[in-house]
Amino acid sequence: MTQKRASARPGWQVPGLLALALVLLAGCAGSGQGGGYTFVWYILSPWDVRGQENLRFLLWGFWATISISTLAMVISLTIGLVVALMSISRRRSVFFLSRIYVEFFRSIPLLVMILWVYYGLPILTGVQLSVFVTGLVCLAISDSAFTSEIFRAGLQSIKKGQGEAARSLGLSPLQTMCLVILPQVVRAVLPALGNQYVYILKMSSLVSVIGFQELTRRANELTLTEFRPLEIYSFLVLEYLLLILLVSWGVRTMERRMGTGTHGRD
């Protein structure tokens, strides 16, 4: 009975929170003014020609945000897994290389890394990366330092008996890792990896400082033409809220299907 109640919870959480967000926004729009400030919501109204153009301009930022975040997450998972495997190596040189990588990139603020790669790298190497590639590389490398620690914790949570049992069945070390260890690790760390994807989605807004046309950049540009920052940034908050809630719901759905509560550590 307890498991059924727990599994049913995510089904109503997301729609309920979305409805609450829409009600709050509608309340602000309906009030017209608040605290001496007159809201001008027609600039974002789907029933107004000007509002339709503004909404179309803002909503196109969804594709940019999702594309760079998803690609960065895929690269981050790949690098993070490799670094995590290095961190459990018996070779001290390999282990120290993994620790240097993690501590170095985990210590650099993402915004500083973006600015250095975009403006500093061309001075040193003569290579100018595009805005998209700069944001993608910085997001992936910065997040991989955190992802590797998640994978490392998952690998260390698997008891040695799992590997010994697999090898006793004739599996090679590579087969043991791919067929026995990693599936259990993924199930164990899936919630944490979901949180990292949410983190990347939010941190992708920092790429706007070098001109990447994602959600935040488009909101900034529209503010400069409409001169209505409160309305536009309120809509931006709603955009991120909807995006993060949908991603969180998707991660919880994957958790339930994969049964992340038990991952066979015994």
N, C-alpha and C positions, 0 to 999 in steps of 0.2 A: 504494500500500500504506500509506503514511504517513497519507494522508487518511482511509482506512477505519478505521485504528486510532484516530485522533483523534476521529472521529465516533462511534465505539462507546463511548468512554470514559464520557460522561454517562449512558449506559444502565445501567451498573452502579454508578456512584458514589452516586446517591441511595438506591437500595434498600440498598446496603451500609452507608451511614451511618445510615439509619433502623434497620436491624437492630442496628447497634452501639449506638445510643442505647437501643433497647428492651432489649438484653442488659444494659447498665449499670444501667438502672432496675430490671430484674428481679433483678439481683444485689443491689442495695441492699434491695429488698423481701424477698428470700429470706434475707438475713443477719439481718434482724430488729433488729439493733443494731450500732452501730459507733462507736468512740471514746467509749464510755460513754453513748451516746444510743440509746434504744430507739425504733425506727421503728414507727409505728402506721399501716400502710397500709390498714387496713380502712375508713378514712374516705373513701378514694377507690377502693374495690373495686367493680367492676361486679356482683359477686355478693352485695353487701350493700345493703339498702334505703337506709340512710343514705349509703353510698358512691354509690349511683345518683343520689340527689338532689344530692349535692355535685358529681358529674361533670357532671350536666345543667346545673347552675348555672355551672360553669366553662366548659364547652364553648360555651355561648351567647355567650360573649365573642368567639368566632371571627367571628361575623357582624358584630359591631360594629367589630372591628379591620379586617377586610377591607373593609367598606363605606366607612368613613371614609378609609382609606388609598387605595383605588382612586379614589374621587371626588376626593380631594386630588391624586392623581397626574395625573388627566385635566385638572384646572384648572391644575396646575403646568405641564404640557406646553404648554397653550394660551398662558398668560402668558409662559412661558419662550421660546417660539418668537417671539412678538411682540417681546419685549425683545431677543432675539438679532438679529432683522432690523433693529431700531433701532440696534443696536451696529455694524452694517456700513453704516449710512447715510452718505452723503456730507455731509449736513447736520450741522454741528458741534453745533447745539442739540439735535437728536435723539440724536446720539451721547452727549452729556454727560448727557442725561436717563436713558439706559439705564445708564450707568456709576454715576450716583447711586443708581438703583434697586437695582442689584446690590450695590454696596458697603454701602448702608444696611441692607438686609434680610439680607445675608450676615453682617453684624457683630452682629446681635441674637440672643442665645441663644433657642432655640425656647421653652423653659420660661418665660423672662422675657416673651416676646411673648404667650404664652397667658395668663399672669397679668395682664398689662397690659390686654389686650383684654377679658377677662372681668370684671375688677374696676375697671379704670381708665376704660374707655370709657364706661360708664354715668354716671360722675361728670361727665365732660366734655360728653357729648351727651344723656344721658337715655335712651339706647337700650341695652337689655339683650339681648344675643344669647343664644340657647340654648347649652347645653353642646356639642351636636353642631356647630352652626354656628360657634361659636368655635374649636373644634378643627379643623374643616375649613378655615376661612379661614386660620388660623395655619399649619397644615401646608402648605397650597397656596402661600401667599405666601413662606414661608421657603424651601421647596424650589425655587420658581420662580427664585430668584436663582442657585441652583446649576445648574438645568436650562438656563437661558439661556446660561451659560458653556459647557455641553456642546454646545448647538446652535451657538453662535458658533464653537467649534473645528471642528465639522463643516462649517459653511458655508465657513470659511476654508480647509478642506482640499480643497475642490473647485476645480479650476483654472479660470481665467477662460475658457479655450477652450471649456468646456462651454456657458456662456451665449452666447458669440459664435456657436457653431455652431447653437444653437437659434434665435437671432434671425435668422441667415442663412436659416433655413428658413421664416421668416415668423411665428414665434411671438411673441406679445406678452410684455412683461416678466413679467406675472402668470402666463401660461401656461408660460413658461420656468422660473419658480420652482416652480410646482406640479407640472409634468410632468417636468422634467429635474433640477433641483437638489435639491429636497426628498426625492424617493425615494432618491437617492444618500446624502444626509445621514442619513436615518433608518437606512439599512443600516450606515452607518459608526459611528453613535453608539448603536446598539441595546444593546450590552453595558453602556455607561455608564448608559443610561437604566434598564436592568434593575437595576443597582446602586442607583440612586436610589429605585426602588420598594421594594427591600429596606430601604433607609434609612428611608423613610416608614413602613413596617410596624413597624419597631423604635421609631421616634420617636413613633408614635401612643400608646405607653404613657405619655408625658408628659401626655396629655390626661386621664389618670386623676386628676390633682391637683385638677381642678375637678368631678369626679364622673362623668365619662363611663364607662359600664359596658362597658369593653372587657376584654381578658384580664387585664391587671395589676390593674385596679380590682376585678374580681370575686375575684381571688386575695387581695387585701388584705382584702376584706370577709369572705371565708370564713375567713381566718386569725383574725379577731376573734371569730368564733363557735366555731371548732374548737380554737383555741390550739395548732395544729400547724404552725408556719411552715415548718419544714424540708421536710416532706412536700408541702405545698401549693406552695411555691415551686420545689421540684424538679419537680413536675408542670408548673408554669408554664414552666420552662426547656424541658421536653420539648415543650410546645405551640408555643413560638416556634421551636424547632429544626425541628419537622415543617413548620411553615408556611413558614419561610425556605427550607428545602431543596426543598420542592415548587415554590415560586416560582422559585428558581434553576434547577431542572430545566426549568421551562416557558420561561424566558428562553433557556437554552441550546438548547432545541428550536427556538425561533423563529430563533435565530442560524443554526443549521444549515440551516433551510429557506430563509432569506433570503440565505444565502451572504454573511455579513457580512465575510468575509475579503477579498473584492474588491468594490469599489464604483465602479469606473470613473472613477478620477481622471485618467486620461490622455486 
